Amino acid sequence: MSVQDHSGYGGRPQEGMSTKAKAGLVLVGFLVIAGALLFTEHRAHVLGLLLWLPLLACPLMHFFMHGGHGHHHGDVRSSDGRGN
């Protein structure tokens, strides 16, 4: 039997995942597991807080969605009511 050398196979070096990509996958996996464990252990607290979510969303929607209540900053009208 002969030993075959495949180091030059394909004419290009082998490329693997970078260290940052591996660390990112490990971090995502850790966060998913930690989130699942926290949810199962504190389910009553989380579900109890979900009842308050619509009430807490109202001020945030009011702040971000109303756009300043008619204060049109880009409007170039004069104060006498004429357009120019």
Summary of the structure (lengths in Angstrom):
residues: 84
radius of gyration: 29.5
end to end distance: 93.4
largest distance: 98.7
contacts: 102
relative contact order: 0.04
helix: 56%
strand: 0%
